[in-house]
Amino acid sequence: MVLKNTTQMSRFPTPMKLTKKKLESLYKQYNKREFVHPDPLEFIYNYTNKQDQEVAGLIASSLAYGKVAYILKSVNYVLSFMGESPSRFLAHSSEDSIATNLEGFRHRFANQDNTSGFIIGLKRVLEDYQSLEQCFLVDFDPGDNSLIPAMTGFVRRINARSPTLPGHLLPSPEKGSACKRLNLFLRWMVRKDSVDPGGWDGIPASKLLVPLDTHMHKIGIAAGFTKRRQGNLKAAQEVTQGFLRINEKDPVKYDFALTRFGIRDDMEMKTLLNG
């Protein structure tokens, strides 16, 4: 399914009906650990300490673009030299040693300077706030309709403490980006079920934004939630609103199950769209 312009989108066939009954059925069937691989989420399962999970999660989600095999290889490389405890590694390693470990590293648009700057920024933020959760909560207001203001502040704080800017690794919603990877990280940290590990208990799942990747964008169009050609922040907000009408307490509950179609080789997108 290729959509080349807004005219084509306005003529999209009768929207696929996503009912709560259908979504709950998909959730029950596919929201299981056995369907996680290949997904960078699986790296978080290697840790039980919350600080380790959030550090590993932000690194894994930030590198989650490009071919899946390449993503898993890059995440594995970075987390491997951090050892059994990424948070302890950051606390006890010098900034020079972090940069040395990343010499020659590249993940698509991110070079060794972007990556080392990002990792050192995390080290400094942990020194300032003790955890990534506490850093995020500085700009979190329960009265906000979404996490966009808190996300913006979170990115600014990490960038401000990074000696070289992370660049593509940490996009900000203030520039109109859907911030798919940051929203993916937040889904992992805020929600808790058999797939998402949770741990950030002070943030309600109702404020999460859908991690709008290519697959979820297609689903959002097919469901009639958005007609936007670009998968930007506005499209992510519209798709999230669509899911909020179905589940006002947990709009991203079905994200994992729905995005298995098109990610796993044994689950085709056309099966879902035509189902």
C-alpha atoms as an extended CHARMM CRD file, in Angstrom:
* protein
*
       275  EXT
         1         1  MET       CA              0.0000000000        0.0000000000        0.0000000000  PROA      1               0.0000000000
         2         2  VAL       CA              1.7340000000        3.1690000000       -1.2140000000  PROA      2               0.0000000000
         3         3  LEU       CA              0.1750000000        6.5490000000       -0.4930000000  PROA      3               0.0000000000
         4         4  LYS       CA              1.8850000000        9.3030000000       -2.4590000000  PROA      4               0.0000000000
         5         5  ASN       CA             -0.1770000000       12.3790000000       -1.6920000000  PROA      5               0.0000000000
         6         6  THR       CA             -3.0430000000       13.7490000000        0.3680000000  PROA      6               0.0000000000
         7         7  THR       CA             -5.4380000000       13.2840000000       -2.5670000000  PROA      7               0.0000000000
         8         8  GLN       CA             -4.7840000000        9.5710000000       -2.4990000000  PROA      8               0.0000000000
         9         9  MET       CA             -5.3440000000        9.5180000000        1.2390000000  PROA      9               0.0000000000
        10        10  SER       CA             -8.6760000000       11.2850000000        0.9570000000  PROA      10              0.0000000000
        11        11  ARG       CA             -9.7750000000        8.4800000000       -1.3810000000  PROA      11              0.0000000000
        12        12  PHE       CA             -8.6260000000        5.7210000000        0.9130000000  PROA      12              0.0000000000
        13        13  PRO       CA            -11.0750000000        2.7960000000        0.9160000000  PROA      13              0.0000000000
        14        14  THR       CA            -13.6970000000        2.3790000000        3.6000000000  PROA      14              0.0000000000
        15        15  PRO       CA            -11.7900000000        2.5980000000        6.8800000000  PROA      15              0.0000000000
        16        16  MET       CA            -10.8500000000       -0.6160000000        8.6230000000  PROA      16              0.0000000000
        17        17  LYS       CA            -13.0700000000       -0.8740000000       11.6800000000  PROA      17              0.0000000000
        18        18  LEU       CA            -11.0090000000       -1.1330000000       14.8450000000  PROA      18              0.0000000000
        19        19  THR       CA            -13.4290000000       -2.0110000000       17.6050000000  PROA      19              0.0000000000
        20        20  LYS       CA            -12.4110000000       -2.5140000000       21.2150000000  PROA      20              0.0000000000
        21        21  LYS       CA            -13.5210000000       -6.1270000000       20.9220000000  PROA      21              0.0000000000
        22        22  LYS       CA            -11.2110000000       -6.7200000000       17.9610000000  PROA      22              0.0000000000
        23        23  LEU       CA             -8.2970000000       -4.8990000000       19.5910000000  PROA      23              0.0000000000
        24        24  GLU       CA             -8.7110000000       -6.7820000000       22.8430000000  PROA      24              0.0000000000
        25        25  SER       CA             -8.7100000000      -10.0300000000       20.8880000000  PROA      25              0.0000000000
        26        26  LEU       CA             -5.4520000000       -9.0330000000       19.1440000000  PROA      26              0.0000000000
        27        27  TYR       CA             -3.9720000000       -7.9710000000       22.4730000000  PROA      27              0.0000000000
        28        28  LYS       CA             -4.8590000000      -11.2880000000       24.0840000000  PROA      28              0.0000000000
        29        29  GLN       CA             -3.4280000000      -13.2140000000       21.1420000000  PROA      29              0.0000000000
        30        30  TYR       CA             -0.2000000000      -11.3130000000       20.4340000000  PROA      30              0.0000000000
        31        31  ASN       CA              0.7770000000       -9.2790000000       23.5100000000  PROA      31              0.0000000000
        32        32  LYS       CA              3.1130000000      -12.0160000000       24.7130000000  PROA      32              0.0000000000
        33        33  ARG       CA              6.8580000000      -12.3450000000       25.2640000000  PROA      33              0.0000000000
        34        34  GLU       CA              7.0490000000      -15.0000000000       22.5870000000  PROA      34              0.0000000000
        35        35  PHE       CA              6.2490000000      -12.3620000000       19.9520000000  PROA      35              0.0000000000
        36        36  VAL       CA              8.8170000000       -9.7910000000       21.1120000000  PROA      36              0.0000000000
        37        37  HSD       CA             11.7780000000      -10.9240000000       18.9970000000  PROA      37              0.0000000000
        38        38  PRO       CA             12.9800000000       -9.1620000000       16.9100000000  PROA      38              0.0000000000
        39        39  ASP       CA             12.4210000000       -5.9890000000       18.9250000000  PROA      39              0.0000000000
        40        40  PRO       CA             14.9240000000       -3.8690000000       20.8940000000  PROA      40              0.0000000000
        41        41  LEU       CA             12.5380000000       -4.1300000000       23.8410000000  PROA      41              0.0000000000
        42        42  GLU       CA             14.0010000000       -7.5820000000       24.5130000000  PROA      42              0.0000000000
        43        43  PHE       CA             17.2430000000       -6.0250000000       25.8030000000  PROA      43              0.0000000000
        44        44  ILE       CA             15.4440000000       -4.5550000000       28.8240000000  PROA      44              0.0000000000
        45        45  TYR       CA             14.5370000000       -8.0520000000       29.9890000000  PROA      45              0.0000000000
        46        46  ASN       CA             18.2220000000       -8.6510000000       30.7560000000  PROA      46              0.0000000000
        47        47  TYR       CA             17.9860000000       -6.3230000000       33.7740000000  PROA      47              0.0000000000
        48        48  THR       CA             15.9520000000       -6.3120000000       36.9690000000  PROA      48              0.0000000000
        49        49  ASN       CA             17.1250000000       -3.0010000000       38.4470000000  PROA      49              0.0000000000
        50        50  LYS       CA             14.8840000000       -0.0810000000       37.3920000000  PROA      50              0.0000000000
        51        51  GLN       CA             17.7860000000        2.2780000000       36.7000000000  PROA      51              0.0000000000
        52        52  ASP       CA             19.4220000000       -0.3380000000       34.5030000000  PROA      52              0.0000000000
        53        53  GLN       CA             16.1440000000       -0.9050000000       32.6560000000  PROA      53              0.0000000000
        54        54  GLU       CA             15.5990000000        2.7870000000       31.9600000000  PROA      54              0.0000000000
        55        55  VAL       CA             19.1820000000        3.3440000000       30.7680000000  PROA      55              0.0000000000
        56        56  ALA       CA             19.0920000000        0.2300000000       28.5670000000  PROA      56              0.0000000000
        57        57  GLY       CA             15.6070000000        1.1710000000       27.3760000000  PROA      57              0.0000000000
        58        58  LEU       CA             16.5370000000        4.7000000000       26.3070000000  PROA      58              0.0000000000
        59        59  ILE       CA             19.6430000000        3.4630000000       24.5070000000  PROA      59              0.0000000000
        60        60  ALA       CA             17.7250000000        0.6450000000       22.7950000000  PROA      60              0.0000000000
        61        61  SER       CA             14.8190000000        2.8550000000       21.7370000000  PROA      61              0.0000000000
        62        62  SER       CA             17.0980000000        5.6610000000       20.5310000000  PROA      62              0.0000000000
        63        63  LEU       CA             18.8580000000        3.2410000000       18.1840000000  PROA      63              0.0000000000
        64        64  ALA       CA             15.5750000000        1.6970000000       16.9790000000  PROA      64              0.0000000000
        65        65  TYR       CA             15.6100000000        2.9310000000       13.3920000000  PROA      65              0.0000000000
        66        66  GLY       CA             16.7510000000        1.1750000000       10.2350000000  PROA      66              0.0000000000
        67        67  LYS       CA             16.7960000000       -2.5470000000        9.5410000000  PROA      67              0.0000000000
        68        68  VAL       CA             15.9360000000       -4.6760000000       12.5470000000  PROA      68              0.0000000000
        69        69  ALA       CA             19.0990000000       -6.7940000000       12.3470000000  PROA      69              0.0000000000
        70        70  TYR       CA             21.2220000000       -3.6400000000       12.2920000000  PROA      70              0.0000000000
        71        71  ILE       CA             19.3020000000       -2.1810000000       15.2520000000  PROA      71              0.0000000000
        72        72  LEU       CA             19.8300000000       -5.3020000000       17.3730000000  PROA      72              0.0000000000
        73        73  LYS       CA             23.5250000000       -5.3840000000       16.4640000000  PROA      73              0.0000000000
        74        74  SER       CA             24.0610000000       -1.7310000000       17.4340000000  PROA      74              0.0000000000
        75        75  VAL       CA             22.1270000000       -1.9680000000       20.7050000000  PROA      75              0.0000000000
        76        76  ASN       CA             23.9570000000       -5.1460000000       21.6280000000  PROA      76              0.0000000000
        77        77  TYR       CA             27.3280000000       -3.4950000000       20.9720000000  PROA      77              0.0000000000
        78        78  VAL       CA             26.6300000000       -0.5000000000       23.2090000000  PROA      78              0.0000000000
        79        79  LEU       CA             25.0600000000       -2.4460000000       26.0590000000  PROA      79              0.0000000000
        80        80  SER       CA             27.7120000000       -5.1890000000       25.9400000000  PROA      80              0.0000000000
        81        81  PHE       CA             30.5810000000       -2.8930000000       26.9000000000  PROA      81              0.0000000000
        82        82  MET       CA             28.4410000000       -1.5390000000       29.7510000000  PROA      82              0.0000000000
        83        83  GLY       CA             28.3980000000       -4.9610000000       31.3860000000  PROA      83              0.0000000000
        84        84  GLU       CA             25.8120000000       -6.3270000000       33.7970000000  PROA      84              0.0000000000
        85        85  SER       CA             24.6720000000       -2.9130000000       35.0560000000  PROA      85              0.0000000000
        86        86  PRO       CA             24.4880000000        0.0040000000       32.5830000000  PROA      86              0.0000000000
        87        87  SER       CA             23.6750000000        2.4970000000       35.3470000000  PROA      87              0.0000000000
        88        88  ARG       CA             26.6390000000        1.3620000000       37.4630000000  PROA      88              0.0000000000
        89        89  PHE       CA             28.8870000000        1.4900000000       34.3980000000  PROA      89              0.0000000000
        90        90  LEU       CA             27.8990000000        5.1020000000       33.7710000000  PROA      90              0.0000000000
        91        91  ALA       CA             28.4060000000        6.0180000000       37.4160000000  PROA      91              0.0000000000
        92        92  HSD       CA             31.9330000000        4.5760000000       37.5980000000  PROA      92              0.0000000000
        93        93  SER       CA             33.3080000000        5.0970000000       34.0790000000  PROA      93              0.0000000000
        94        94  SER       CA             35.1660000000        8.1990000000       32.9680000000  PROA      94              0.0000000000
        95        95  GLU       CA             33.8500000000       10.2260000000       30.0680000000  PROA      95              0.0000000000
        96        96  ASP       CA             37.0640000000        9.5120000000       28.1550000000  PROA      96              0.0000000000
        97        97  SER       CA             36.5950000000        5.7580000000       28.5470000000  PROA      97              0.0000000000
        98        98  ILE       CA             33.0090000000        6.0140000000       27.2810000000  PROA      98              0.0000000000
        99        99  ALA       CA             34.2200000000        7.8830000000       24.1970000000  PROA      99              0.0000000000
       100       100  THR       CA             36.9900000000        5.3190000000       23.6710000000  PROA      100             0.0000000000
       101       101  ASN       CA             34.5080000000        2.4420000000       23.7370000000  PROA      101             0.0000000000
       102       102  LEU       CA             32.5470000000        4.1510000000       20.9610000000  PROA      102             0.0000000000
       103       103  GLU       CA             35.4490000000        4.9550000000       18.6310000000  PROA      103             0.0000000000
       104       104  GLY       CA             34.4270000000        4.0520000000       15.0880000000  PROA      104             0.0000000000
       105       105  PHE       CA             30.8190000000        3.3360000000       16.0760000000  PROA      105             0.0000000000
       106       106  ARG       CA             28.1120000000        4.3600000000       13.6110000000  PROA      106             0.0000000000
       107       107  HSD       CA             24.4120000000        3.6360000000       13.4580000000  PROA      107             0.0000000000
       108       108  ARG       CA             23.0010000000        5.0320000000       10.2350000000  PROA      108             0.0000000000
       109       109  PHE       CA             22.9260000000        8.8310000000       10.7340000000  PROA      109             0.0000000000
       110       110  ALA       CA             24.4870000000        8.6890000000       14.1960000000  PROA      110             0.0000000000
       111       111  ASN       CA             28.2780000000        8.7110000000       14.3330000000  PROA      111             0.0000000000
       112       112  GLN       CA             30.5890000000        8.1040000000       17.2860000000  PROA      112             0.0000000000
       113       113  ASP       CA             30.3760000000       11.7480000000       18.4020000000  PROA      113             0.0000000000
       114       114  ASN       CA             26.5580000000       11.6840000000       18.4610000000  PROA      114             0.0000000000
       115       115  THR       CA             26.5370000000        8.4090000000       20.3600000000  PROA      115             0.0000000000
       116       116  SER       CA             29.2860000000        9.1930000000       22.8630000000  PROA      116             0.0000000000
       117       117  GLY       CA             27.7470000000       12.6220000000       23.4800000000  PROA      117             0.0000000000
       118       118  PHE       CA             24.4020000000       10.9400000000       24.1230000000  PROA      118             0.0000000000
       119       119  ILE       CA             25.8310000000        8.3400000000       26.5160000000  PROA      119             0.0000000000
       120       120  ILE       CA             27.9060000000       10.9270000000       28.3920000000  PROA      120             0.0000000000
       121       121  GLY       CA             24.7890000000       13.1200000000       28.5700000000  PROA      121             0.0000000000
       122       122  LEU       CA             22.9650000000       10.2270000000       30.2450000000  PROA      122             0.0000000000
       123       123  LYS       CA             25.8560000000        9.8200000000       32.6990000000  PROA      123             0.0000000000
       124       124  ARG       CA             25.6790000000       13.5060000000       33.6590000000  PROA      124             0.0000000000
       125       125  VAL       CA             21.8750000000       13.5090000000       33.9140000000  PROA      125             0.0000000000
       126       126  LEU       CA             22.0270000000       10.5120000000       36.2480000000  PROA      126             0.0000000000
       127       127  GLU       CA             24.5470000000       12.4100000000       38.3780000000  PROA      127             0.0000000000
       128       128  ASP       CA             22.1540000000       15.3690000000       38.4750000000  PROA      128             0.0000000000
       129       129  TYR       CA             18.8530000000       13.5270000000       39.0520000000  PROA      129             0.0000000000
       130       130  GLN       CA             19.7820000000        9.9760000000       40.2030000000  PROA      130             0.0000000000
       131       131  SER       CA             17.4420000000        8.4580000000       37.6020000000  PROA      131             0.0000000000
       132       132  LEU       CA             16.0370000000        9.2070000000       34.1550000000  PROA      132             0.0000000000
       133       133  GLU       CA             12.5630000000        9.0420000000       35.6650000000  PROA      133             0.0000000000
       134       134  GLN       CA             13.3450000000       11.8970000000       38.0550000000  PROA      134             0.0000000000
       135       135  CYS       CA             14.7830000000       13.9220000000       35.1780000000  PROA      135             0.0000000000
       136       136  PHE       CA             11.5890000000       13.3670000000       33.1750000000  PROA      136             0.0000000000
       137       137  LEU       CA              9.3270000000       14.2590000000       36.0880000000  PROA      137             0.0000000000
       138       138  VAL       CA             10.9030000000       17.7260000000       36.4470000000  PROA      138             0.0000000000
       139       139  ASP       CA              8.8130000000       18.9130000000       33.4860000000  PROA      139             0.0000000000
       140       140  PHE       CA              5.8280000000       16.6350000000       34.0190000000  PROA      140             0.0000000000
       141       141  ASP       CA              2.5740000000       18.3530000000       34.9720000000  PROA      141             0.0000000000
       142       142  PRO       CA             -0.4210000000       16.0970000000       35.7180000000  PROA      142             0.0000000000
       143       143  GLY       CA             -2.6340000000       18.8520000000       34.3160000000  PROA      143             0.0000000000
       144       144  ASP       CA             -1.1150000000       18.6290000000       30.8390000000  PROA      144             0.0000000000
       145       145  ASN       CA             -3.1690000000       16.8070000000       28.2190000000  PROA      145             0.0000000000
       146       146  SER       CA             -0.1710000000       14.8190000000       27.0450000000  PROA      146             0.0000000000
       147       147  LEU       CA              3.4900000000       14.1500000000       27.8010000000  PROA      147             0.0000000000
       148       148  ILE       CA              4.7040000000       16.4830000000       25.0480000000  PROA      148             0.0000000000
       149       149  PRO       CA              5.8440000000       19.2750000000       27.4240000000  PROA      149             0.0000000000
       150       150  ALA       CA              7.6560000000       16.7500000000       29.6370000000  PROA      150             0.0000000000
       151       151  MET       CA              9.2160000000       15.0820000000       26.6000000000  PROA      151             0.0000000000
       152       152  THR       CA             10.4520000000       18.4440000000       25.3520000000  PROA      152             0.0000000000
       153       153  GLY       CA             12.0320000000       19.2660000000       28.7010000000  PROA      153             0.0000000000
       154       154  PHE       CA             13.5700000000       15.7880000000       28.9760000000  PROA      154             0.0000000000
       155       155  VAL       CA             15.2830000000       16.0910000000       25.5880000000  PROA      155             0.0000000000
       156       156  ARG       CA             16.4950000000       19.6120000000       26.3810000000  PROA      156             0.0000000000
       157       157  ARG       CA             18.0370000000       18.4670000000       29.6660000000  PROA      157             0.0000000000
       158       158  ILE       CA             19.9140000000       15.5530000000       28.0930000000  PROA      158             0.0000000000
       159       159  ASN       CA             21.0810000000       17.7110000000       25.1730000000  PROA      159             0.0000000000
       160       160  ALA       CA             22.2450000000       20.4090000000       27.5840000000  PROA      160             0.0000000000
       161       161  ARG       CA             24.4410000000       17.8630000000       29.4060000000  PROA      161             0.0000000000
       162       162  SER       CA             25.7800000000       16.2130000000       26.2420000000  PROA      162             0.0000000000
       163       163  PRO       CA             29.2740000000       17.3830000000       25.1660000000  PROA      163             0.0000000000
       164       164  THR       CA             28.3680000000       16.6340000000       21.5410000000  PROA      164             0.0000000000
       165       165  LEU       CA             24.7160000000       16.6600000000       20.4760000000  PROA      165             0.0000000000
       166       166  PRO       CA             22.9590000000       13.2960000000       20.0870000000  PROA      166             0.0000000000
       167       167  GLY       CA             21.3140000000       14.5220000000       16.8700000000  PROA      167             0.0000000000
       168       168  HSD       CA             18.9730000000       11.9140000000       15.3510000000  PROA      168             0.0000000000
       169       169  LEU       CA             19.2530000000        9.7580000000       18.4650000000  PROA      169             0.0000000000
       170       170  LEU       CA             17.0470000000       12.0790000000       20.4950000000  PROA      170             0.0000000000
       171       171  PRO       CA             14.5550000000       14.1440000000       18.4410000000  PROA      171             0.0000000000
       172       172  SER       CA             12.2990000000       16.6730000000       20.1610000000  PROA      172             0.0000000000
       173       173  PRO       CA              8.5600000000       17.2190000000       19.7330000000  PROA      173             0.0000000000
       174       174  GLU       CA              9.1520000000       20.9840000000       19.6930000000  PROA      174             0.0000000000
       175       175  LYS       CA             10.4240000000       20.5400000000       16.1310000000  PROA      175             0.0000000000
       176       176  GLY       CA              7.2750000000       18.7170000000       15.0430000000  PROA      176             0.0000000000
       177       177  SER       CA              8.7530000000       15.2360000000       15.2020000000  PROA      177             0.0000000000
       178       178  ALA       CA              6.4620000000       12.3420000000       16.1280000000  PROA      178             0.0000000000
       179       179  CYS       CA              9.3360000000       11.1850000000       18.3890000000  PROA      179             0.0000000000
       180       180  LYS       CA              8.4160000000        7.5810000000       17.7110000000  PROA      180             0.0000000000
       181       181  ARG       CA             11.4380000000        6.1870000000       19.5490000000  PROA      181             0.0000000000
       182       182  LEU       CA             11.0450000000        8.3750000000       22.6280000000  PROA      182             0.0000000000
       183       183  ASN       CA              7.3460000000        7.4680000000       22.7980000000  PROA      183             0.0000000000
       184       184  LEU       CA              8.3400000000        3.8240000000       22.4360000000  PROA      184             0.0000000000
       185       185  PHE       CA             10.6590000000        4.2060000000       25.4220000000  PROA      185             0.0000000000
       186       186  LEU       CA              7.8730000000        5.8540000000       27.4200000000  PROA      186             0.0000000000
       187       187  ARG       CA              5.4840000000        3.0150000000       26.5570000000  PROA      187             0.0000000000
       188       188  TRP       CA              8.0310000000        0.5430000000       27.9070000000  PROA      188             0.0000000000
       189       189  MET       CA              8.5970000000        2.5160000000       31.1050000000  PROA      189             0.0000000000
       190       190  VAL       CA              5.0400000000        3.6460000000       31.9090000000  PROA      190             0.0000000000
       191       191  ARG       CA              2.9200000000        0.6350000000       30.9440000000  PROA      191             0.0000000000
       192       192  LYS       CA              3.2430000000       -2.6770000000       32.7520000000  PROA      192             0.0000000000
       193       193  ASP       CA              1.9920000000       -5.9750000000       31.4030000000  PROA      193             0.0000000000
       194       194  SER       CA              3.4580000000       -9.2140000000       30.0860000000  PROA      194             0.0000000000
       195       195  VAL       CA              5.4270000000       -7.2650000000       27.4290000000  PROA      195             0.0000000000
       196       196  ASP       CA              6.0480000000       -3.7400000000       28.7650000000  PROA      196             0.0000000000
       197       197  PRO       CA              8.1550000000       -3.8570000000       31.9710000000  PROA      197             0.0000000000
       198       198  GLY       CA              6.8880000000       -0.5780000000       33.4750000000  PROA      198             0.0000000000
       199       199  GLY       CA              8.4700000000        1.0300000000       36.5340000000  PROA      199             0.0000000000
       200       200  TRP       CA              7.6120000000        4.7090000000       36.0600000000  PROA      200             0.0000000000
       201       201  ASP       CA              4.5310000000        4.5920000000       38.2520000000  PROA      201             0.0000000000
       202       202  GLY       CA              3.9970000000        8.3470000000       38.5750000000  PROA      202             0.0000000000
       203       203  ILE       CA              2.8570000000        8.8250000000       34.9890000000  PROA      203             0.0000000000
       204       204  PRO       CA             -0.6190000000        7.7010000000       33.8370000000  PROA      204             0.0000000000
       205       205  ALA       CA             -0.7900000000        5.5840000000       30.6970000000  PROA      205             0.0000000000
       206       206  SER       CA             -3.6530000000        7.7810000000       29.4780000000  PROA      206             0.0000000000
       207       207  LYS       CA             -1.1600000000       10.5380000000       28.6420000000  PROA      207             0.0000000000
       208       208  LEU       CA              1.0730000000        8.4010000000       26.4280000000  PROA      208             0.0000000000
       209       209  LEU       CA              1.4210000000        9.1770000000       22.7410000000  PROA      209             0.0000000000
       210       210  VAL       CA              1.3260000000        6.4020000000       20.1460000000  PROA      210             0.0000000000
       211       211  PRO       CA              4.8500000000        5.5440000000       18.8880000000  PROA      211             0.0000000000
       212       212  LEU       CA              4.0810000000        6.3820000000       15.2610000000  PROA      212             0.0000000000
       213       213  ASP       CA              6.2790000000        4.2180000000       13.0520000000  PROA      213             0.0000000000
       214       214  THR       CA              5.5200000000        3.3230000000        9.4370000000  PROA      214             0.0000000000
       215       215  HSD       CA              3.3360000000        0.3950000000       10.4500000000  PROA      215             0.0000000000
       216       216  MET       CA              1.2290000000        2.2990000000       12.9660000000  PROA      216             0.0000000000
       217       217  HSD       CA              0.8830000000        5.2120000000       10.5270000000  PROA      217             0.0000000000
       218       218  LYS       CA             -0.6050000000        2.8420000000        7.9250000000  PROA      218             0.0000000000
       219       219  ILE       CA             -2.9380000000        1.3880000000       10.5270000000  PROA      219             0.0000000000
       220       220  GLY       CA             -3.9690000000        4.8770000000       11.6440000000  PROA      220             0.0000000000
       221       221  ILE       CA             -4.8330000000        5.8180000000        8.0600000000  PROA      221             0.0000000000
       222       222  ALA       CA             -6.6820000000        2.5580000000        7.4310000000  PROA      222             0.0000000000
       223       223  ALA       CA             -8.6750000000        3.0400000000       10.6410000000  PROA      223             0.0000000000
       224       224  GLY       CA             -9.6310000000        6.5780000000        9.6120000000  PROA      224             0.0000000000
       225       225  PHE       CA             -7.7970000000        8.1920000000       12.5430000000  PROA      225             0.0000000000
       226       226  THR       CA             -5.6710000000       10.4270000000       10.3160000000  PROA      226             0.0000000000
       227       227  LYS       CA             -5.3160000000       11.4370000000        6.6700000000  PROA      227             0.0000000000
       228       228  ARG       CA             -1.8860000000       12.9840000000        7.0360000000  PROA      228             0.0000000000
       229       229  ARG       CA              0.7070000000       11.8110000000        4.5450000000  PROA      229             0.0000000000
       230       230  GLN       CA              3.6120000000       12.5550000000        6.8700000000  PROA      230             0.0000000000
       231       231  GLY       CA              4.0700000000       10.6430000000       10.0760000000  PROA      231             0.0000000000
       232       232  ASN       CA              4.7230000000       13.7840000000       12.1040000000  PROA      232             0.0000000000
       233       233  LEU       CA              3.6850000000       14.9190000000       15.5740000000  PROA      233             0.0000000000
       234       234  LYS       CA              0.2250000000       16.0180000000       14.4310000000  PROA      234             0.0000000000
       235       235  ALA       CA             -0.3760000000       12.6280000000       12.8320000000  PROA      235             0.0000000000
       236       236  ALA       CA              0.7620000000       10.9020000000       16.0370000000  PROA      236             0.0000000000
       237       237  GLN       CA             -1.6430000000       13.0570000000       18.0560000000  PROA      237             0.0000000000
       238       238  GLU       CA             -4.5470000000       12.2420000000       15.7250000000  PROA      238             0.0000000000
       239       239  VAL       CA             -3.8390000000        8.5190000000       15.8180000000  PROA      239             0.0000000000
       240       240  THR       CA             -3.5800000000        8.6770000000       19.5980000000  PROA      240             0.0000000000
       241       241  GLN       CA             -6.9340000000       10.4700000000       19.7660000000  PROA      241             0.0000000000
       242       242  GLY       CA             -8.4130000000        7.6590000000       17.6970000000  PROA      242             0.0000000000
       243       243  PHE       CA             -7.2150000000        5.0820000000       20.1930000000  PROA      243             0.0000000000
       244       244  LEU       CA             -8.3010000000        7.2530000000       23.1320000000  PROA      244             0.0000000000
       245       245  ARG       CA            -11.8660000000        7.0490000000       21.8330000000  PROA      245             0.0000000000
       246       246  ILE       CA            -11.5460000000        3.2780000000       22.1270000000  PROA      246             0.0000000000
       247       247  ASN       CA             -9.5840000000        3.1160000000       25.3700000000  PROA      247             0.0000000000
       248       248  GLU       CA             -9.4450000000        6.3970000000       27.2790000000  PROA      248             0.0000000000
       249       249  LYS       CA             -7.2200000000        5.0260000000       30.0330000000  PROA      249             0.0000000000
       250       250  ASP       CA             -4.5980000000        3.3110000000       27.8900000000  PROA      250             0.0000000000
       251       251  PRO       CA             -4.4220000000        4.4700000000       24.2420000000  PROA      251             0.0000000000
       252       252  VAL       CA             -1.1600000000        2.6640000000       23.4620000000  PROA      252             0.0000000000
       253       253  LYS       CA             -2.2470000000       -0.6700000000       24.9680000000  PROA      253             0.0000000000
       254       254  TYR       CA             -2.5860000000       -2.2170000000       21.5130000000  PROA      254             0.0000000000
       255       255  ASP       CA              0.5940000000       -0.7660000000       20.0070000000  PROA      255             0.0000000000
       256       256  PHE       CA              2.7360000000       -3.8420000000       20.4870000000  PROA      256             0.0000000000
       257       257  ALA       CA              0.1700000000       -6.2990000000       19.1170000000  PROA      257             0.0000000000
       258       258  LEU       CA             -0.6920000000       -4.1260000000       16.1120000000  PROA      258             0.0000000000
       259       259  THR       CA              2.8950000000       -3.4220000000       15.1100000000  PROA      259             0.0000000000
       260       260  ARG       CA              3.8000000000       -7.1170000000       15.0420000000  PROA      260             0.0000000000
       261       261  PHE       CA              2.1250000000       -7.0260000000       11.6260000000  PROA      261             0.0000000000
       262       262  GLY       CA              4.8150000000       -5.7900000000        9.2810000000  PROA      262             0.0000000000
       263       263  ILE       CA              7.6660000000       -6.2950000000       11.7720000000  PROA      263             0.0000000000
       264       264  ARG       CA              7.6540000000      -10.0580000000       12.1340000000  PROA      264             0.0000000000
       265       265  ASP       CA              8.1730000000      -12.1100000000        8.9760000000  PROA      265             0.0000000000
       266       266  ASP       CA              5.3260000000      -14.4420000000        9.9300000000  PROA      266             0.0000000000
       267       267  MET       CA              2.7330000000      -11.6640000000       10.3760000000  PROA      267             0.0000000000
       268       268  GLU       CA              1.8460000000       -9.6070000000        7.2850000000  PROA      268             0.0000000000
       269       269  MET       CA              0.2990000000       -6.1430000000        7.3840000000  PROA      269             0.0000000000
       270       270  LYS       CA             -2.1990000000       -7.0370000000        4.6590000000  PROA      270             0.0000000000
       271       271  THR       CA             -3.6320000000       -9.7010000000        6.9470000000  PROA      271             0.0000000000
       272       272  LEU       CA             -4.5500000000       -7.0570000000        9.4910000000  PROA      272             0.0000000000
       273       273  LEU       CA             -5.7240000000       -4.4170000000        7.0040000000  PROA      273             0.0000000000
       274       274  ASN       CA             -7.9260000000       -6.8730000000        5.1510000000  PROA      274             0.0000000000
       275       275  GLY       CA             -9.1250000000       -8.6480000000        8.2610000000  PROA      275             0.0000000000
